[in-house]
Structures are given as C-alpha cells and as structure tokens.
Amino acid sequence: TYITGVRTAAAAVLSHKLLSRSASRIATIVGAGVQAREHLRLLPLVRDLDEIQICSLEFGHAERLATLNPRARAVRDVKSAIERSDVVCLATNSARPVIEAAWVRQGTHVSSVGYHPPNGELPRSLARDHRLFVETMDAFAPPPVGCAELTGIDPVRGTTLGDVVNDRRKGRANDSEITVYKAMGIAMEDMVAANLAYRTARQCGGGVSKKL
C-alpha cells in the first residue's frame, strides 16, 4: 500500500515537473488522504512553490494535512482556490468531478490520480478539450483497465509521460495552454518501485530476511 501510494503520487508529480510552467508558484491539492499527503511531500521537490492550498470535504482533514508543510494551508472555497492556481492535483476517491473545467485558468497543469467509475473526479471536458497526457495508452481502454474520464476520447489525442521524458518538445507547447495528466496505475511501476526499495534496503543493511 505504501509503495503504491508513493509511486502513484510520484508519477503525478513527475507530470508537474515535465508539464507545469517553471514559474508556477501556487498549487492546490484536492483531497486529504494518503495520495494528498504524498503529493504534499513530493510537489516541493519539483517546483519552488510559495503556497499550497488544500481542499477537502472534511475541512478538519485539510487542516490536519496542512500542518505537515509550512507553506500549506487549508482552504474552504475550492472554486477560488482553483481559479488562482498554477498547479492542481486531484487526489480523491470521488465518483463525480470535484472541480469544474471553467475554474481552471490558462497555463495551469492539472493532474488526477483518483479512480471511481463510471465517472470519477476529473471533469471529462477538461480531458477532452485540452492537451492530455497518460502513463500508457491503456488509459483509453474501457474501465476497469482504463480511466472512466477518458471514455469516448480518441487515443490519438494522448501523449505518454515517457514520450515527454524522451522528447521535451512533446510536452507543453506554450505558457497559456492547459495541460492535463490522468493516472491509471500500472502494476509494473509498482514492481519497479518495490525493487528499488528492496535493493536500497539490501545495500544499507536495512530490513529483516525471513525463511518461509
């Protein structure tokens, strides 16, 4: 569970490193669970943020999460938070969109890691009408393999993060466009992350070996 949580957030944060504007200073995290916590921990590693707004259905949960970073603060008004953000991270288990596409201003990068068919947390129009990035093209397959929010979108519109890593020209085209990353989760990424953790533990003498 821990490795999946870290890996999922890390892939989303990689999308922000590759696709958000370098001048991004205000971020909003929607959600206050495990994924939101990992986003809060990892985002400052890729962007020099002045402020991280945290929104949650339970304001107390947002307040508690905000204590983990001095630049974070809990916010009640999601609309106002999104409207002033350069970076938006959706990290909920919502069965319906948690923001409206019209709230997202030009130049923003939006990531979404939640998975809850048949709809989900990301407005479909946001994915349909703007530059779209995914982990693999399997994201366009029908659920449960792919993402519900991408249903009906032509896969030709999608670009993988790997393609952007290999060729930055396939990423953000200009500072005014809205870019969207939709995560789906890949077992192989979990296996690679677990292997990295295992090899590091072996090298530093951590962990305990048990005979089965």
Secondary structure, 3 states (H helix, E strand, C coil): CHHHHHHHHHHHHHHHHHHCCCCCCEEEEECCCHHHHHHHHHHHHCCCCCEEEEECCCHHHHHHHHCCCCCEEECCCHHHHHHCCCEEEECCCCCCCCCCHHHCCCCCEEEECCCCCCCCCCCHHHHHHCEEEECCHHHHCCCCCCCHHHCCCCHHHEEEHHHHHHCHHHCCCCCCCCEEEECCCCHHHHHHHHHHHHHHHHHHCCCCCCCC
